[in-house]
Each structure stands twice: as C-alpha cells, then as structure tokens.
C-alpha cells in the first residue's frame, strides 16, 4: 500500500528535522529582538508599559504592518485547511479567496475612522471604541464576550492544525499532544518576552516564508504534474468536483463572503489599526490583504485539487486504493509525495512545511495576545483600577498562559474538522458588527441597550442553530445577523416614539448633513437640546449606575457621532457612498456561480455527458475565478482613498479655530497612564488652551468682520455721495434723477442753491 507519509519518514526526514529547528531558532531570535524593542519603548518612549506590551508602542511602520497583517490573517487555515478542504470538497473552496477580498473592502473602509478615533480619544483595547461611543457596561461586555469566543475558536483551530499536519512528519502518534504543546509554549514565551513587538516581527518573517513556500510548491506541482491544464474529468479521481455546485453551496458562497467581513472587527485587526505608526502603515496592511488571498489561499486551492490526482496516481499500486485516497491529512500526504521526488521538489516541500508552521504560529501568537488584552484591559484592569500599567502587563502575561492551556485542552480533544471549527467563530463575531457599524457611521447615537439586547440574544440563538439545525439554505450567522439589525432598528424607533424624541432626533440628524444648510438654520430648540445631550459626558443618564462604565480617560466630553464626523472632515471615505457600497455588494454577488445544480449527472462514477471544461477546469469555476479576479479591483479605490496623513486645513483654523475635542493627541499625551480611568491631564490642559484660543480667534474675526462691514458701508456711502455731487455740479441735466433718490443726509438747500445759480456753485 502506498504511504507517502511513510516514505517521508524513511527517506526524507532528515531535511525536515533540520529545517524546522532552524526556523524555530530564527523565530526565537526575532522574538528576542522584539523583547529588546519593547524594553526600549518602556524606558525611552512616552508610552506606558501596558501600551508597549499590547500595541508595540504604536510604532509599526508599513513593512511590519504589512507583514503582521498578512501572516496573522492568512493563517494555518489558509495554508493547511484550504488544501485539505480543496482535496475533499473541490473547487468550491475558492469561496475563501472571494471572502478574503470582502475582508479587504471592509478593513480599508473602516480603518481610517477607527484610527482617527483612537489617536484623538486614546483608544487602546479592542472594546474601547464601543465603550467610549455608547458608554454601556451591558453592550461593552456583550462585545467582549463575542470577541473572546470567536478568537478562542480561531486559535483552537490553528492549534488543532499542528496536531493534524505535523505529528506524522515527526514520527509522532496521530493523537500525540507534545508537538502542539511545544509550539504553543514557544509562542507563550515569545509573547511573554516581547509582547506585540515580538509577535509583529516574527509575523513578518513568517509571512515571507509563507509566500515563498506557497509559490515554490505550486510551481513544482505545475512542472512535475502539468497543473490544472493536465486534468481530464474522465480520468480525474473525484469526478464529482466537475459537477456544478449544489443549491446550498451556491447560497453559502455569497453568505460566507458576507460573514467573513465580520473578521475585520476581530481584536487582531483592531490591535493593528491602533498599533500602526501612521496612515501609510494602515494602507500598506490594506495592500497585504488585497494581494494575500492570491498568494496563500489560491495556491492552497491549486495544491488541494491537484493533490487528488497526485495521490490517486500514487495509490494505483495499493491493495486498497479507496482507503489510500482518503488520508487523514491530505496536506501531509501531498508534501510527502513531493519530498519523495528529491532535489528542488523536496526543498520546496520542506519550505512549505515551514510555511505551514509559520502560518499557524503567526496566527496563534496574534490571537493569543489579543485575547490576553481583552481579558486584562477590559475585565481585570477595571477590577483593580489603581494598579500601575506595569502590574497589569505582568497580569496579562499570566492570562496568556491560562488561555494557551485552555486552548490546548480544547484543540487536543476536538475530533471534528478544522473547517467546521473555523466556521463556528464567524457567526458569533457577526453579532457585534452592528455596534461598530452604528457607532462609526450613524448620525444618531443609538441607545446601547437597543444594540446589546439583540446582539446578546442572537449570539445564543446562533449557537443553538449551529448545534441543532443542519443543511439550512440560509446560514445561521446571516439569518441571526439580519434579525439582529432588524431588532436593533425596531427597539430604537420604539424608544424614540415612546420618549417623544423621534421628531427631535430626525431634525438633529438632518441638521448634521452638509447638504441640508437650510435645515441647519431652521433647527428647533428641541433639536439643539438633543445635540447638547448627545455631546454630554453621559448621553443616556436615565440608566442604572451598574450600566455606566468609567470613561474619563477618553476625554472631557463624550464621543458623539457629530464629533466623529468632525474628526473625519476632509477625508474621502468611499465606504460612506451608498452607490459605491451597492456596487461592491453587487460585484461580490455576481462571483457566485448561479447555475443548475449538480450538472452533469454521474452514474456509477461515470458522467452521463461530459462537463464543460476550460483549460482542465470546470467551466463554472473558471468563470467564477475570472470574475473574482476582475471584481478584485473594486477594492483599489477604497485602499487608495486612505490618505498618507489626516488633512490639516490651516486656512480654516485661522478663520474659525478648531473643535478642541477633535484634536489629535501628541505622543507624550498618549502615554503616562497611571491608573485605569485617570483623566489625561496633559491633554486636558492643551485642549483648554485650544478652546480659549479658538474663542479668541472667533471673537477677533467676528469683530474684524463687523468693522469691515462698517468700513465697507461707509466707503460705499462716500463713493455714492461723491458721484452724486459730481452729477449735481457738472451734469445739470441729470440732477433731477439724483434728487429723486433722496440721499440720506443730503442737504436739500444745496439743491435749491444749485438750481438758482445754474451750473456754478
């Protein structure tokens, strides 16, 4: 019986045994460098220890931001899960390439706004934006729980990948826990020593190895096995892959892409937005997301589908070909075949092995530190508000150890597939999206309970539906998300009608629109009171005290939709253009292969009629691939729209001043945190000075304008008088028309005198 993993162990194990330790050593070296960087940040920069540990001192430039974003998002699922899924499910796995492009759209659209809010309000934790905008413990903990659960599931799926893909390669039993324990322990040590700085630096190295390994293996398979063009549907070992997708697969194609957009609100994305040095770094991360799916996931689809033919051919001499063609880990078996060739294919397979390990480690360390920050900054720190940032940072290290241990327990006891585990997290995280979307873009600040009640309810409903309902046409995550949005709107409208604030809210919202200048002038007193209420420190005072979190650290006034729009003045945001977003949704929708299901039919393993094929590929997939590649470019405008820096209008500043609450914090104002909710005194002093100078410049400009109008009026009056005198004196024929004007202050006796004396005075 053919056993590629056995050949690997007998013939080519030495190369892998040498390469993997070298790779781990390089990671340890970069983790050490990251630790040194964090130590330098703690002692020499203005950032506090907690920010240095969890945000890398907010110093990630374009290269590091691009590397850590690529390596964290395109994880072990992309390198191992996609090939395995393609081997068992076929070209339908291409959906993950499509969904990754939708992630790019959402990220590039929301990142500038979240970034601006963070550098004005000093947001650090993934839940800080929601806490600052809505000021509700109920909503805050709903978001925290959702973020933690989805991240925990994602981390578990990657730890599971270690056991499934690498135990055989290292001569370990399939259920052996030791390799996974060793890798996770190394990650914990790296995070313990260097925080997010070590994570980001190792991510950059791991991302480079992932790209190199994916491209190398794809090229080797193309050269040695002919690639997709060499496939023949009549001899392909899984002819059902050439059938058109089932109706449920077609529905899921669009829904998975839609669900994947919620990943942008995962803590690892928010951390990297806050940790970036500037907008150039955020834009670089956007380009990494734009290119990444074609380098990582597309290669995974190619490797998995080609693996069907590779393993099928290798199993011809097996006594049980059917069993041989269903290996426990297709990924490992495919690489085993390549390594048995020797030479460059063996080297490429070894690199791909290392890239798979790199992908897993990059995601695990990123998710681990994000979960540690959630627990430490959002749960433990409020319980010990007088603790110093250094004490909380050490507490966070201990939290990382506990989370890693719990993840290992779940991963090593999980018996299902990686894909199933990965898909569990998306619907849960989807329920927190309304909090971010309404907070970022709504012109009216919705009551937090109108968001929290549907979100918490739908999280529970999602878990129940995933556990009990099978083979649904509509994905449980999409179904509960739509119910979530509907319930939020119904709750908020009902609240406004019940409290009698519907008319005031509508007037205030219209007054904020730049196109509604007339409405602004006519805004009622009630609407003015509503706007003042929206800008107060407690926008919803009629709530129990237990629901009011501490928010003094963010600023003297509340983060309102009006203030957020003021911060973004002058920034082009395509995602706010309804026509552009409708075009994007339509574009991703038409990538769905809408065809008659399961055509052509198969009887006894043979096609009733040959399927339409284009260059070895089923026609439906070839069409979807080309459309996706073209549609991919709709992301370019939204990435390019991210400015290199936020605009600064000096002319407007000198004319009317600036809203002090919309001014970005200086580096020395972001650090120096001494407690959980201590007011930022440096920022308070500077903003008070800005308010005073703004009042002065407004008063001075108003006085100057008044003086100018008076001078202008006097000048016009003098000019008119001089003209009239000239006419009266030198043009008697026109003097009657001048007299009829009845010029104010004009001496009529002079007119009489002029008439008597004729043309002389």
C-alpha positions in Angstrom: 0.0 0.0 0.0 1.3 3.5 -0.9 2.0 5.6 2.1 3.6 9.0 1.3 4.0 9.8 5.0 5.9 6.6 5.4 8.3 7.4 2.6 8.8 10.8 4.2 9.8 9.2 7.5 12.1 6.7 5.9 13.8 8.7 3.1 13.5 12.5 3.6 13.0 13.0 7.3 16.5 14.5 7.8 15.8 17.7 5.8 12.6 18.4 7.8 14.3 17.7 11.1 17.0 20.2 10.3 14.8 22.9 8.7 12.1 23.2 11.4 14.5 23.7 14.3 16.3 26.4 12.2 13.0 28.1 11.5 12.1 28.0 15.2 15.5 29.4 16.1 15.0 32.3 13.7 11.7 33.0 15.3 13.3 32.9 18.7 15.9 35.4 17.5 13.3 37.8 16.3 11.3 37.4 19.5 14.4 38.4 21.4 14.8 41.5 19.2 11.1 42.3 19.8 11.7 42.0 23.5 14.6 44.4 23.3 12.4 46.8 21.3 9.7 46.6 23.9 12.2 47.2 26.7 13.5 50.3 24.9 9.9 51.6 24.5 9.3 51.1 28.2 12.3 53.2 29.2 12.8 55.8 26.5 9.4 56.5 24.8 6.4 58.3 26.2 4.3 55.2 26.0 3.4 53.3 29.2 4.3 49.7 29.8 0.9 48.4 29.0 0.8 50.1 25.6 4.3 49.0 24.9 3.3 45.4 25.6 0.0 45.2 23.8 0.4 47.8 21.0 4.2 47.7 20.4 4.4 51.4 21.4 2.2 52.3 18.4 5.4 52.2 16.2 4.7 49.7 13.4 5.8 51.0 10.1 4.5 50.0 6.6 6.7 46.9 6.3 5.9 45.5 9.7 2.2 46.3 9.4 2.0 44.6 6.0 3.9 41.5 7.3 2.0 41.1 10.5 -1.4 41.6 8.8 -0.6 39.1 6.1 0.8 36.4 8.4 -2.0 36.8 11.0 -5.0 36.7 8.7 -3.8 34.1 6.2 -3.3 31.5 9.0 -2.9 27.8 9.3 -6.4 27.6 7.9 -5.2 29.2 4.7 -2.0 27.0 4.3 -3.3 23.7 5.7 -7.1 24.0 5.9 -7.7 25.2 2.4 -5.6 22.5 0.7 -7.3 19.8 2.9 -10.8 21.3 2.1 -10.0 21.5 -1.6 -8.9 17.9 -1.6 -12.2 16.8 0.0 -14.6 19.4 -1.4 -13.1 20.6 -4.7 -13.0 24.0 -6.3 -15.9 25.2 -4.2 -13.2 26.1 -1.6 -12.4 29.0 -3.8 -15.0 30.8 -1.8 -12.3 31.7 0.8 -10.5 33.7 -1.8 -13.7 35.7 -2.5 -14.4 36.2 1.1 -10.9 37.5 1.8 -11.4 40.2 -0.8 -14.6 41.3 1.1 -12.5 41.5 4.2 -10.2 43.9 2.3 -13.1 46.1 1.4 -14.4 46.4 5.0 -11.0 46.9 6.5 -9.9 49.6 4.1 -13.2 51.4 4.6 -13.4 51.5 8.4 -9.7 51.6 9.3 -9.2 55.4 8.8 -12.2 56.2 11.0 -11.2 53.8 13.8 -7.6 55.1 13.6 -8.7 58.7 13.9 -10.9 58.0 16.9 -8.0 56.1 18.5 -5.5 58.9 18.2 -7.9 61.5 19.4 -9.5 59.5 22.2 -6.5 57.3 23.1 -8.3 54.0 22.4 -6.0 51.0 23.2 -8.2 48.0 23.8 -10.4 46.3 21.1 -13.5 47.3 23.1 -12.5 50.9 23.8 -14.4 52.4 20.8 -17.7 50.8 21.8 -17.2 51.7 25.4 -16.4 55.3 24.5 -19.2 55.8 22.0 -22.1 54.0 23.8 -20.9 54.1 27.5 -22.8 50.9 28.5 -21.4 48.0 30.5 -24.1 45.7 29.1 -23.1 46.4 25.5 -19.4 46.5 26.4 -19.4 43.0 27.9 -21.5 41.7 25.1 -18.9 42.8 22.6 -16.0 41.5 24.8 -17.6 38.0 25.2 -18.3 37.8 21.5 -14.7 38.8 20.6 -13.2 36.4 23.1 -15.2 33.4 22.0 -14.6 34.0 18.3 -10.9 34.5 18.9 -10.7 31.4 21.1 -12.3 29.3 18.5 -9.9 30.6 15.8 -6.9 30.0 17.9 -8.1 26.5 18.7 -8.5 25.7 15.0 -4.9 26.6 14.4 -3.5 24.6 17.3 -5.5 21.7 16.0 -3.7 22.2 12.7 -0.4 21.5 14.4 -1.5 18.1 15.6 -3.2 17.1 12.3 -0.4 18.2 9.9 2.9 17.7 11.8 2.6 14.7 14.1 3.1 12.2 11.2 6.0 14.2 9.8 7.9 13.9 13.1 7.1 10.2 13.7 4.6 11.0 16.5 1.3 9.2 17.0 -1.7 10.9 15.5 -3.1 11.9 18.9 0.2 12.9 20.4 -0.1 16.3 22.2 3.6 17.0 22.6 4.4 18.9 19.4 1.4 21.2 19.8 2.3 21.8 23.4 5.9 22.6 22.4 5.0 25.1 19.7 2.4 26.8 21.9 4.9 27.0 24.7 7.4 28.7 22.4 4.7 31.2 21.4 3.8 31.9 25.0 7.5 32.6 25.8 7.8 34.9 22.8 4.7 36.9 23.8 5.9 36.9 27.4 9.3 38.4 26.4 8.4 40.8 23.6 4.7 41.5 23.6 3.2 42.6 20.3 6.6 43.8 19.1 7.9 40.3 19.1 4.7 39.0 17.6 4.8 41.5 14.7 8.5 40.9 13.9 8.1 37.1 13.9 4.9 37.6 11.8 6.9 39.5 9.2 9.4 36.6 8.9 6.7 34.0 8.9 4.7 35.9 6.2 7.8 35.9 3.9 8.2 32.1 4.4 4.5 31.5 3.7 4.7 33.4 0.4 7.9 31.6 -0.6 6.6 28.1 0.3 3.2 28.6 -1.4 4.7 29.8 -4.7 7.5 27.2 -4.6 5.2 24.2 -4.1 2.7 25.5 -6.7 5.5 25.8 -9.3 6.8 22.3 -8.5 3.4 20.8 -9.0 2.9 22.7 -12.2 6.3 21.5 -13.6 6.0 17.8 -12.5 2.3 17.2 -12.8 1.2 19.6 -15.5 -1.1 21.8 -13.4 -4.8 22.2 -14.0 -4.5 22.1 -17.7 -3.3 18.4 -17.5 -6.5 17.3 -15.7 -9.1 15.2 -17.5 -12.6 15.0 -16.0 -13.0 11.4 -17.3 -9.9 10.2 -15.5 -10.0 12.5 -12.5 -10.3 10.5 -9.3 -13.1 12.7 -8.0 -15.3 13.4 -11.0 -18.0 15.0 -8.7 -15.7 18.0 -8.4 -16.5 18.8 -12.1 -20.2 19.0 -11.3 -21.8 22.3 -10.8 -22.3 23.3 -7.1 -25.4 22.3 -5.3 -28.0 24.9 -4.5 -26.9 25.0 -0.9 -23.3 25.5 -1.9 -24.3 28.4 -4.2 -26.2 30.1 -1.3 -23.3 29.6 1.1 -20.8 31.0 -1.5 -22.3 34.5 -1.1 -23.1 34.1 2.6 -19.6 33.0 3.6 -18.2 36.1 1.9 -20.6 38.3 3.8 -19.9 36.6 7.1 -16.1 37.0 6.6 -16.4 40.7 6.6 -17.0 40.5 10.4 -13.4 39.3 10.8 -12.3 43.0 10.5 -13.8 43.5 13.9 -11.7 40.8 15.4 -9.3 42.1 18.1 -6.2 41.3 16.0 -7.4 43.7 13.3 -8.3 46.5 15.8 -4.9 46.0 17.6 -3.0 46.5 14.3 -5.0 49.6 13.5 -4.1 51.1 16.9 -0.5 49.9 16.7 0.3 51.4 13.3 2.6 54.3 13.3 0.6 56.3 10.7 -1.9 56.0 7.9 0.8 54.9 5.5 1.2 51.7 7.6 -2.6 51.1 7.6 -2.7 51.5 3.8 0.2 49.0 3.5 -1.7 46.5 5.6 -4.7 47.0 3.2 -2.5 46.1 0.2 -1.3 43.0 2.1 -5.0 41.9 2.4 -5.6 42.8 -1.3 -2.7 40.6 -2.5 -2.7 37.9 0.2 -5.6 35.7 -1.0 -4.0 35.0 -4.3 -0.6 34.2 -2.8 -1.9 32.0 0.1 -5.5 30.7 -0.4 -5.5 30.4 -4.2 -2.3 28.4 -4.1 -4.0 26.2 -1.4 -6.9 25.5 -3.8 -4.4 24.6 -6.5 -2.4 22.3 -4.2 -5.5 20.6 -2.9 -7.2 19.9 -6.2 -4.0 18.8 -7.8 -3.4 16.6 -4.8 -6.4 14.5 -5.8 -4.7 13.4 -9.0 -1.2 13.1 -7.3 -2.5 10.9 -4.5 -4.8 9.0 -6.8 -1.9 8.1 -9.2 0.4 7.1 -6.3 -2.3 4.8 -4.8 -2.7 2.8 -8.0 -0.5 0.0 -6.7 -2.2 0.0 -3.3 -4.2 -3.1 -2.3 -6.9 -0.8 -1.1 -7.0 2.3 -3.4 -10.2 3.7 -1.9 -8.7 3.9 1.6 -5.4 5.1 0.3 -7.1 8.0 -1.4 -8.6 9.2 1.9 -5.6 10.1 4.0 -6.1 11.6 7.5 -4.1 14.7 6.3 -4.1 15.3 2.6 -1.7 18.2 3.1 0.9 16.0 4.7 0.5 13.3 2.1 0.8 15.7 -0.8 4.1 17.1 0.6 5.3 13.6 1.3 4.9 12.8 -2.5 6.9 15.9 -3.4 9.6 15.1 -0.9 9.9 11.6 -2.3 11.0 13.1 -5.6 14.1 14.7 -4.1 16.0 17.7 -5.2 14.2 21.0 -5.5 10.7 19.5 -5.0 11.9 18.2 -1.7 13.3 21.6 -0.7 10.1 23.3 -1.8 8.0 20.8 0.3 10.3 21.4 3.3 9.8 25.2 2.9 6.0 24.7 2.6 6.1 22.6 5.8 7.9 25.5 7.5 5.4 28.0 5.9 2.5 26.0 7.4 4.1 26.1 10.8 4.8 29.8 10.3 1.2 30.4 9.4 0.0 28.6 12.5 2.4 30.3 14.8 1.7 33.8 13.4 -2.0 33.4 14.0 -1.8 31.7 17.3 0.6 34.4 18.8 -1.5 37.2 17.3 -4.8 35.8 18.6 -3.2 34.9 22.0 -2.0 38.4 22.7 -5.3 39.9 21.5 -7.3 37.7 23.9 -4.9 38.5 26.7 -5.5 42.2 26.1 -9.3 41.7 26.2 -9.2 39.9 29.5 -6.6 42.1 31.1 -7.5 45.6 29.9 -11.3 45.2 29.7 -12.0 42.8 32.6 -9.2 42.7 35.2 -8.0 46.3 35.0 -11.4 47.7 35.9 -11.4 45.4 38.9 -8.1 46.8 40.0 -8.2 50.4 38.8 -5.4 51.7 41.0 -2.8 49.2 39.6 0.0 50.6 37.5 0.4 49.7 33.9 3.4 47.6 34.7 1.4 45.5 37.2 -1.4 45.0 34.7 1.2 44.0 32.0 2.5 41.2 34.2 -1.0 40.1 34.9 -1.6 39.9 31.2 1.4 37.6 30.8 -0.2 35.2 33.3 -3.5 35.4 31.5 -1.7 34.4 28.3 -0.5 31.2 30.0 -4.0 30.3 31.2 -5.6 31.0 27.7 -2.9 28.9 26.0 -3.5 26.0 28.4 -7.3 26.1 27.8 -6.8 26.3 24.0 -4.6 23.2 24.1 -7.2 21.2 26.1 -9.9 22.0 23.5 -7.7 21.5 20.5 -6.3 18.2 21.6 -9.8 16.8 22.5 -11.5 18.1 19.3 -12.5 15.3 16.8 -14.1 17.3 14.1 -12.7 19.1 11.1 -10.7 22.4 11.1 -13.2 23.9 8.6 -16.1 23.2 11.0 -14.3 24.7 13.9 -13.2 27.8 11.9 -16.8 28.4 10.7 -18.1 28.4 14.3 -16.4 31.6 15.2 -17.7 33.8 12.3 -21.4 33.8 13.1 -20.7 34.6 16.7 -18.4 37.5 15.9 -21.0 38.7 13.4 -23.4 39.7 16.2 -21.1 42.5 17.4 -20.8 44.2 13.9 -23.9 46.4 14.4 -22.3 48.0 17.5 -19.3 49.1 15.4 -21.2 50.0 12.2 -23.8 52.1 14.0 -21.1 53.6 16.2 -18.9 54.5 13.3 -21.5 55.8 10.7 -24.8 56.5 12.3 -25.6 60.2 12.6 -27.8 59.4 15.6 -26.3 57.7 18.6 -28.5 54.7 19.3 -29.3 53.7 22.8 -26.8 51.0 23.8 -29.5 48.6 25.0 -31.1 48.7 21.6 -27.9 47.1 20.3 -26.9 45.0 23.3 -30.2 43.1 23.7 -30.5 41.8 20.1 -26.7 41.1 20.0 -26.7 39.0 23.2 -29.9 37.2 22.2 -28.7 36.4 18.7 -25.3 35.1 20.0 -27.2 32.5 22.0 -29.6 31.8 19.0 -26.6 31.3 16.7 -25.0 28.6 18.9 -28.4 26.8 19.2 -28.9 26.9 15.4 -25.4 25.7 14.6 -25.9 22.8 17.0 -29.4 21.7 16.0 -30.2 23.0 12.5 -28.5 21.2 9.7 -28.5 21.8 5.9 -30.1 25.2 6.1 -30.3 27.2 2.9 -29.5 30.4 4.7 -26.5 30.3 7.0 -27.4 30.6 10.7 -24.9 33.5 11.1 -26.5 35.5 8.3 -30.0 34.8 9.5 -29.3 35.9 13.1 -27.4 38.9 11.9 -30.3 40.1 9.8 -32.6 39.6 12.8 -30.1 41.4 14.9 -30.2 44.5 12.6 -34.0 44.5 12.4 -34.4 44.1 16.1 -32.0 47.0 16.8 -33.9 49.3 14.5 -37.3 48.3 16.0 -36.0 48.7 19.5 -34.5 52.2 18.8 -37.5 53.5 16.9 -39.8 52.3 19.7 -37.7 54.0 22.3 -37.8 57.3 20.4 -41.5 57.2 19.9 -42.1 56.2 23.5 -40.0 59.0 24.9 -41.3 61.6 22.3 -37.8 62.3 20.9 -38.5 61.0 17.4 -39.0 64.4 15.9 -36.0 65.9 17.7 -33.8 63.1 16.6 -34.8 63.4 13.0 -34.3 67.2 13.0 -30.8 66.8 14.6 -29.8 64.1 12.1 -30.8 66.2 9.2 -29.1 69.2 10.7 -25.8 67.3 10.5 -26.0 66.8 6.8 -23.7 69.1 4.8 -26.3 69.3 2.0 -29.1 70.5 4.4 -27.9 74.0 5.1 -31.4 75.4 5.2 -32.4 72.8 7.7 -29.5 73.8 9.9 -30.6 77.4 10.1 -34.2 76.3 11.0 -33.2 73.7 13.6 -35.6 73.9 16.6 -34.7 74.5 20.2 -35.6 70.9 21.0 -33.1 69.6 18.4 -30.5 71.9 19.9 -31.1 70.3 23.3 -30.9 66.8 21.7 -27.5 67.7 20.2 -26.3 69.1 23.5 -27.4 65.8 25.1 -25.5 63.8 22.5 -22.3 65.7 23.4 -22.5 65.4 27.1 -20.3 63.1 29.1 -23.3 60.8 29.9 -25.5 60.8 26.8 -28.1 58.5 28.4 -28.3 59.5 32.1 -31.6 57.7 32.8 -29.9 54.3 33.3 -28.9 52.3 36.4 -25.4 53.0 37.7 -24.2 49.5 37.1 -24.5 50.1 33.3 -22.3 53.2 33.3 -18.6 52.4 32.7 -15.7 54.7 33.6 -14.8 56.8 30.6 -12.9 59.8 32.0 -9.7 58.6 30.4 -11.1 59.2 26.9 -11.8 62.9 27.3 -13.9 65.6 28.9 -16.8 65.1 26.6 -18.5 62.1 25.1 -17.6 60.6 21.7 -20.7 61.5 19.7 -21.4 60.9 16.0 -21.2 64.6 15.4 -17.7 64.7 17.0 -16.6 61.7 15.0 -17.7 63.3 11.7 -15.9 66.5 12.8 -12.7 64.4 13.2 -13.0 63.0 9.7 -13.7 66.3 8.0 -11.8 66.5 4.7 -11.2 62.7 4.4 -12.6 60.9 1.4 -14.5 57.8 2.6 -15.9 55.7 -0.3 -17.5 53.3 2.1 -19.9 56.1 3.1 -21.0 56.4 -0.5 -24.2 54.3 -0.8 -23.8 53.9 -4.6 -20.3 52.6 -4.2 -21.2 50.1 -1.5 -24.2 48.9 -3.5 -21.8 48.4 -6.4 -19.4 46.4 -4.2 -22.2 44.1 -2.9 -23.4 43.6 -6.5 -19.8 42.9 -7.6 -19.2 40.2 -5.0 -22.7 38.7 -5.6 -22.0 38.1 -9.3 -19.0 36.0 -8.4 -21.5 33.4 -7.1 -21.8 30.5 -9.7 -25.6 30.7 -10.2 -26.1 27.5 -12.3 -28.3 24.4 -12.4 -27.1 22.3 -9.5 -25.1 19.0 -9.9 -24.7 19.1 -13.7 -23.8 16.9 -15.5 -25.2 13.8 -13.7 -22.9 10.9 -12.7 -23.9 7.3 -12.8 -21.6 4.6 -11.4 -18.8 7.0 -11.3 -19.1 8.0 -15.0 -20.5 11.2 -16.4 -23.8 10.9 -18.3 -22.4 13.6 -20.5 -19.1 15.3 -20.4 -18.9 18.5 -18.3 -17.9 21.8 -20.0 -14.2 22.3 -19.3 -11.9 25.3 -19.8 -8.2 24.5 -19.7 -8.8 21.5 -17.4 -11.1 23.3 -15.1 -14.9 23.1 -14.8 -16.4 25.9 -16.7 -18.4 27.2 -13.7 -15.2 27.6 -11.7 -13.2 29.1 -14.5 -15.9 31.8 -14.9 -16.1 32.4 -11.2 -12.3 32.7 -11.0 -12.0 35.2 -13.8 -14.9 37.3 -12.5 -13.4 37.3 -9.0 -10.1 38.4 -10.3 -11.7 41.3 -12.2 -14.0 42.2 -9.3 -11.0 42.2 -7.0 -10.1 45.6 -8.4 -13.1 47.3 -6.8 -11.0 47.4 -3.7 -8.4 49.6 -5.3 -10.4 52.9 -4.9 -11.1 52.3 -1.2 -7.4 51.4 -0.5 -6.1 54.4 -2.5 -8.6 56.7 -0.7 -6.7 56.1 2.6 -4.6 59.3 2.9 -1.0 59.3 3.9 -2.0 61.6 6.8 -5.1 63.2 8.0 -5.8 66.6 6.4 -4.9 69.8 8.1 -6.8 73.0 7.0 -4.7 75.9 8.2 -6.9 78.5 6.5 -10.0 77.2 8.3 -8.0 77.0 11.6 -7.0 80.7 11.3 -10.6 81.7 10.3 -12.7 79.9 12.8 -10.4 77.9 15.1 -11.0 74.2 15.7 -13.0 71.8 17.9 -10.6 71.1 20.7 -12.2 67.7 21.3 -11.3 66.7 17.7 -7.6 67.5 18.0 -5.2 64.5 17.8 -3.2 63.7 20.9 0.6 64.3 21.0 2.9 61.3 21.7 3.5 62.5 25.3 -0.2 62.7 25.8 -0.9 59.1 24.8 1.4 57.5 27.4 2.0 58.1 31.1 -1.2 56.3 32.2 -1.1 55.8 36.0 -4.5 54.1 36.5 -7.4 52.5 34.8 -9.5 55.7 34.4 -7.3 58.6 35.3 -8.1 61.7 33.3 -5.4 62.7 30.7 -4.3 65.9 32.4 -1.8 66.8 29.7 -4.5 66.6 27.0 -7.0 68.4 29.2 -4.6 71.4 29.7 -3.8 71.6 26.0 -7.4 71.3 24.9 -8.5 74.0 27.3 -5.9 76.3 25.8 -7.1 75.4 22.3 -10.7 76.2 23.3 -9.6 79.6 24.7 -7.6 80.5 21.7 -10.5 79.3 19.4 -12.8 81.6 21.3 -10.4 84.5 20.9 -9.9 84.0 17.2 -13.6 83.7 16.6 -14.2 86.9 18.6 -11.4 88.7 16.8 -12.6 87.5 13.4 -16.2 88.5 14.2 -15.0 92.0 15.3 -12.9 92.3 12.2 -15.8 91.3 10.1 -18.1 93.8 11.7 -15.5 96.5 11.3 -15.0 95.6 7.7 -18.8 95.7 7.0 -19.0 99.1 8.6 -16.0 100.4 6.7 -17.4 98.9 3.5 -20.8 100.6 4.1 -19.1 103.9 4.9 -16.9 103.6 1.8 -19.9 102.8 -0.4 -21.8 105.8 1.1 -18.9 108.1 0.5 -18.5 106.9 -3.1 -22.2 107.3 -3.8 -22.2 110.8 -2.3 -19.1 111.8 -4.4 -20.8 110.5 -7.5 -24.0 112.4 -6.8 -22.1 115.6 -6.1 -20.3 115.3 -9.4 -23.6 114.8 -11.2 -25.2 117.7 -9.5 -22.4 120.0 -10.1 -21.3 119.1 -13.6 -24.3 117.5 -15.2 -27.4 119.6 -14.5 -29.4 117.5 -17.0 -29.2 114.6 -14.6 -29.6 116.4 -11.3 -33.3 115.7 -11.1 -32.7 111.9 -11.0 -30.2 112.4 -8.3 -32.6 114.5 -6.2 -35.3 111.8 -6.5 -33.0 109.3 -4.9 -33.4 111.3 -1.7 -29.9 110.6 -0.5 -29.9 110.3 3.3 -28.3 113.2 5.0 -28.1 115.2 1.7 -28.8 118.9 2.2 -31.8 120.0 0.1 -30.9 123.6 0.5 -27.8 122.8 -1.5 -30.0 121.5 -4.3 -32.1 124.8 -4.3 -28.9 126.8 -4.4 -27.6 124.8 -7.3 -30.8 125.3 -9.3 -30.7 129.1 -8.7 -27.1 129.5 -9.6 -27.2 127.3 -12.7 -24.1 125.3 -13.3 -21.8 127.2 -10.9 -21.7 126.9 -7.1 
